[in-house]
Amino acid sequence: MNCALCNDKLIKKFGPIEFNSRSIGKVLVPNLKFLECRECKDKILTPEESDKAINFIAEKENEAIYNLPVKDFISAKDAAKILGITKQAFSKHPKIKRGLIYFVKIGNRKYYNRKSVELFKDKNNGKFLLSRPDVTSIYTKKEILEHYMPKKFKVLKTPKTIFSHGTFISHAQKDVEPKFSGWMHLVSMKNKGVRNVYR
C-alpha cells in the first residue's frame, strides 16, 4: 500500500502519536497501531485506533476540567442567564451538548465553568487552554527547591532521577502560592535542570 500524498511506501508501526487538543494543547497518545509513510511521515489510523486516540484525549481533557477550581462553576440556570436564553434552550443547544462549554458532572447535575460560558457568549466557543497535570514548564533544580517543592516530600537521588514522586505544580509565577495535586516524576535534563514527566 502506498501513501496517497507522495506515493511512497507505507510502513506498519506501533507506538505513540502526538495530537493537538484545543483544550490541553499537545497530547502524546501511546500504544497506537498505524501506517506511516516512509518519505513524508503521514500517518493513517484504522477507525478503531482513531477511537482509541479520541477516547484517550477526551480522558485527559476531562482530567484538566475537573482540576479547575470548584468556585468557578455555576449551575445551568445561571449559565443560561449569562447567555440570555432560557434554561431549556441552554440544555438543548447543539454546541453546548457537543461540549463547547466546559462542565463537570456531580451526581445527576451538570455545573458549567463561568469563564467558558462567558467565552461561549462572545465567540460561540467556550474552549480555552487548560493547565494539565502531566505538563509543566522546565525549572532548574534550585528553583524547584527554593520555590516549589513542599518540604514534606522525600528527595531521592538515582542515576536517572533527581526527584522521585512529588506533585504537580500548577503555578509558575514565583510570587503566587503554588497549588499541588496529582503525582509527577522529575527527571534530569542534563544542564537545563528538570522537568515534569507524566506517568
Phi and psi in degrees as a GROMACS rama.xvg file:
@    title "Ramachandran Plot"
@    xaxis  label "Phi"
@    yaxis  label "Psi"
@TYPE xy
-110.533  158.943  ASN-2
-68.5207  136.419  CYS-3
-74.0564  -18.2911  ALA-4
-89.0491  -45.5747  LEU-5
-124.327  -2.13987  CYS-6
69.1069  14.2929  ASN-7
-84.5827  174.78  ASP-8
-74.1052  140.146  LYS-9
-94.5541  136.273  LEU-10
-115.462  136.004  ILE-11
-71.8395  132.954  LYS-12
-139.007  162.089  LYS-13
-140.208  126.513  PHE-14
162.891  -164.372  GLY-15
-83.824  151.53  PRO-16
-131.943  137.818  ILE-17
-90.0474  130.888  GLU-18
-121.581  161.15  PHE-19
-107.27  130.143  ASN-20
-115.334  134.633  SER-21
-66.43  -24.4217  ARG-22
-87.2149  -38.884  SER-23
-128.27  10.4115  ILE-24
77.7931  -141.314  GLY-25
-75.3242  133.873  LYS-26
-128.628  127.389  VAL-27
-96.3282  109.244  LEU-28
-91.0971  120.764  VAL-29
-85.9026  165.474  PRO-30
55.2559  52.2631  ASN-31
-109.11  141.135  LEU-32
-93.8037  130.253  LYS-33
-157.589  166.3  PHE-34
-104.451  135.715  LEU-35
-127.116  135.119  GLU-36
-70.3055  132.525  CYS-37
-63.7919  -30.2918  ARG-38
-94.921  -60.7661  GLU-39
-92.7705  -5.8313  CYS-40
67.5521  14.1979  LYS-41
-63.3499  144.462  ASP-42
-118.468  144.703  LYS-43
-126.113  127.754  ILE-44
-114.014  148.139  LEU-45
-72.5462  162.246  THR-46
-55.3853  -37.0104  PRO-47
-65.794  -44.1701  GLU-48
-69.8339  -33.7417  GLU-49
-63.048  -43.4434  SER-50
-62.4257  -38.4449  ASP-51
-61.0334  -43.8001  LYS-52
-66.5945  -43.8203  ALA-53
-60.6568  -43.7623  ILE-54
-65.9133  -38.3671  ASN-55
-63.7582  -46.1507  PHE-56
-64.8317  -41.9923  ILE-57
-61.1179  -38.0251  ALA-58
-64.2334  -43.0833  GLU-59
-67.2014  -37.7705  LYS-60
-64.2516  -42.6489  GLU-61
-63.9712  -38.3061  ASN-62
-59.6976  -43.036  GLU-63
-66.926  -39.4145  ALA-64
-65.0571  -42.746  ILE-65
-71.1862  -12.8214  TYR-66
-86.5143  -7.03615  ASN-67
-68.6759  149.633  LEU-68
-57.9758  137.36  PRO-69
-60.1123  -35.8821  VAL-70
-64.3547  -15.9566  LYS-71
-88.0118  2.60661  ASP-72
-105.201  142.818  PHE-73
-129.084  165.58  ILE-74
-73.0135  165.707  SER-75
-62.5815  -34.7899  ALA-76
-63.2865  -46.105  LYS-77
-68.6896  -36.455  ASP-78
-64.7441  -41.8673  ALA-79
-63.2763  -36.1067  ALA-80
-65.0889  -39.5608  LYS-81
-63.1293  -38.7822  ILE-82
-80.7508  -11.2104  LEU-83
74.9074  30.1917  GLY-84
-129.073  169.732  ILE-85
-75.8559  161.242  THR-86
-62.1411  -36.8841  LYS-87
-65.377  -43.5231  GLN-88
-64.7712  -36.6315  ALA-89
-62.637  -47.5046  PHE-90
-68.4335  -23.1069  SER-91
-98.4114  -4.46464  LYS-92
-62.0882  122.879  HIS-93
-60.8216  -37.0647  PRO-94
-72.9287  -33.5833  LYS-95
-69.883  -38.838  ILE-96
-65.413  -26.5227  LYS-97
-78.9955  -5.17285  ARG-98
92.8845  20.9062  GLY-99
-79.0771  0.979799  LEU-100
-123.498  128.201  ILE-101
-66.3453  136.546  TYR-102
-146.275  160.631  PHE-103
-123.305  152.443  VAL-104
-112.386  123.745  LYS-105
-122.398  111.414  ILE-106
67.0175  -126.018  GLY-107
-99.8874  5.42471  ASN-108
-110.211  146.044  ARG-109
-104.4  139.726  LYS-110
-123.379  139.238  TYR-111
-112.206  141.669  TYR-112
-71.1285  124.953  ASN-113
-59.4235  -45.7595  ARG-114
-60.0318  -40.078  LYS-115
-66.4375  -38.1807  SER-116
-64.0367  -45.9607  VAL-117
-65.3516  -36.7985  GLU-118
-67.9551  -37.8757  LEU-119
-63.5763  -38.2464  PHE-120
-62.7721  -39.7401  LYS-121
-81.4998  -38.4602  ASP-122
-122.007  1.7498  LYS-123
65.5347  17.3971  ASN-124
-154.65  117.005  ASN-125
-91.7475  9.10947  GLY-126
-80.7558  135.945  LYS-127
-140.419  162.628  PHE-128
-70.3206  125.651  LEU-129
-100.472  157.137  LEU-130
-73.9317  150.274  SER-131
-122.488  142.588  ARG-132
-73.0976  -5.64275  PRO-133
-113.132  6.43716  ASP-134
-140.552  127.658  VAL-135
-138.692  174.257  THR-136
-72.3478  170.489  SER-137
-88.7519  131.992  ILE-138
-123.058  152.994  TYR-139
-78.3077  158.881  THR-140
-58.4095  -40.0886  LYS-141
-63.1372  -42.0456  LYS-142
-62.44  -42.3192  GLU-143
-64.3654  -45.7232  ILE-144
-64.1385  -39.6273  LEU-145
-81.4115  -36.4414  GLU-146
-114.84  -24.456  HIS-147
-122.958  -36.5761  TYR-148
-75.3464  118.891  MET-149
-61.0769  139.905  PRO-150
-62.9317  -26.5732  LYS-151
-71.6449  -16.603  LYS-152
-79.1622  138.358  PHE-153
-82.3458  130.708  LYS-154
-95.25  126.699  VAL-155
-118.461  143.806  LEU-156
-120.562  124.955  LYS-157
-133.239  172.007  THR-158
-56.9229  -29.8854  PRO-159
-106.383  -21.0244  LYS-160
-121.724  142.001  THR-161
-87.9594  -47.6406  ILE-162
-118.614  148.936  PHE-163
-89.4197  -135.413  SER-164
-75.9704  127.827  HIS-165
-130.516  -147.137  GLY-166
-135.173  159.668  THR-167
-62.651  132.48  PHE-168
-95.128  115.243  ILE-169
-96.1292  -8.8671  SER-170
-126.804  129.57  HIS-171
-92.5707  -18.3853  ALA-172
-71.3439  132.405  GLN-173
-72.8458  -20.9096  LYS-174
-91.8135  4.95253  ASP-175
-112.627  135.641  VAL-176
-63.2942  120.629  GLU-177
-70.2196  148.143  PRO-178
-107.519  147.737  LYS-179
-127.926  133.46  PHE-180
-160.443  148.1  SER-181
79.5989  -161.568  GLY-182
-130.025  152.915  TRP-183
-142.252  167.224  MET-184
-134.278  122.864  HIS-185
-103.105  130.75  LEU-186
-124.979  158.754  VAL-187
-66.8188  137.609  SER-188
-117.816  42.1397  MET-189
57.9914  -119.706  LYS-190
-91.2315  -1.61572  ASN-191
-87.9891  -5.47599  LYS-192
106.78  -135.981  GLY-193
-136.198  159.869  VAL-194
-142.546  163.318  ARG-195
-83.0304  134.835  ASN-196
-125.47  126.465  VAL-197
-67.053  137.783  TYR-198
